[in-house]
C-alpha cells in the first residue's frame, strides 16, 4: 500500500502533504527531525491520510492535494480539525 498523508505542524500551524509506503515509520522520521523539508516545524499531528494500492495513483493524489484545488479540498474536509488546533 501507498499512503498519502497530511501532517499539521504544531509550531507554525501549517499543513505538510507527503507519500510513503510505511506511514508510522515516516511519521516518526518527521517527529524526530530526520526529514529535511519539515526538520524545524515539529511536532506534528497526522490529520488525514488515504491508502492507495498503486504507487502512481498515490503520487497523482499527492500532487493534487498540493495544488490549489487540493488545498481547498483539504481545508473543507478538515474544517473541524483545523479549527480545533487553531
C-alpha positions as CSV (number, residue, x, y, z in Angstrom):
1,X,0.0,0.0,0.0
2,X,1.0,3.6,-0.6
3,X,-0.2,6.2,1.8
4,X,-0.8,9.9,1.0
5,X,-0.8,11.8,4.3
6,X,-1.2,15.3,5.7
7,X,0.5,16.5,8.8
8,X,-0.3,19.6,10.8
9,X,2.6,21.4,12.4
10,X,2.1,22.5,16.0
11,X,4.8,25.0,15.5
12,X,3.5,27.0,12.5
13,X,0.0,25.6,12.2
14,X,0.7,24.7,8.5
15,X,0.0,21.5,6.6
16,X,2.5,19.2,5.0
17,X,1.5,16.6,2.4
18,X,3.6,13.5,1.6
19,X,3.5,10.0,0.3
20,X,5.0,6.8,1.8
21,X,4.7,3.0,2.0
22,X,5.1,3.0,5.8
23,X,3.1,5.7,7.4
24,X,4.2,5.0,11.0
25,X,7.9,5.0,10.2
26,X,7.6,8.1,8.1
27,X,5.7,9.9,10.8
28,X,8.5,9.1,13.3
29,X,11.0,10.5,10.8
30,X,9.1,13.7,10.7
31,X,8.7,13.8,14.5
32,X,12.4,13.3,15.1
33,X,13.5,15.9,12.6
34,X,15.0,13.5,10.0
35,X,13.0,14.9,7.1
36,X,14.8,18.0,5.6
37,X,11.5,19.7,4.5
38,X,9.9,19.5,7.9
39,X,13.0,19.5,10.2
40,X,12.2,22.6,12.1
41,X,8.5,22.5,12.0
42,X,7.6,19.7,14.5
43,X,5.9,18.3,16.5
44,X,3.3,17.1,14.1
45,X,-0.1,15.5,14.1
46,X,-1.5,13.3,11.3
47,X,-4.8,14.9,10.4
48,X,-5.6,13.0,7.2
49,X,-4.4,10.0,5.2
50,X,-5.5,7.9,2.2
51,X,-4.4,4.5,1.2
52,X,-3.8,3.6,-2.5
53,X,-2.9,0.2,-4.0
54,X,-1.0,1.8,-6.9
55,X,2.1,3.9,-6.4
56,X,1.3,6.1,-9.4
57,X,-2.2,6.8,-8.2
58,X,-0.8,7.8,-4.8
59,X,1.7,10.2,-6.3
60,X,-1.0,11.7,-8.5
61,X,-3.2,12.2,-5.4
62,X,-0.3,13.8,-3.5
63,X,0.3,16.2,-6.4
64,X,-3.5,17.1,-6.5
65,X,-3.6,17.7,-2.7
66,X,-0.6,20.1,-3.1
67,X,-2.4,22.0,-5.8
68,X,-4.7,25.0,-5.2
69,X,-7.9,22.9,-5.7
70,X,-6.4,20.1,-3.5
71,X,-5.6,22.6,-0.7
72,X,-9.2,23.9,-0.8
73,X,-10.5,20.3,-0.7
74,X,-8.4,19.6,2.4
75,X,-9.3,22.7,4.2
76,X,-13.0,22.0,3.6
77,X,-12.6,18.3,4.5
78,X,-10.6,19.1,7.7
79,X,-12.6,22.2,8.7
80,X,-13.3,20.9,12.3
81,X,-9.8,19.5,12.9
82,X,-8.2,22.7,11.7
83,X,-10.5,24.9,13.8
84,X,-9.8,22.9,17.0
85,X,-6.0,23.3,16.5
86,X,-6.0,27.0,15.5
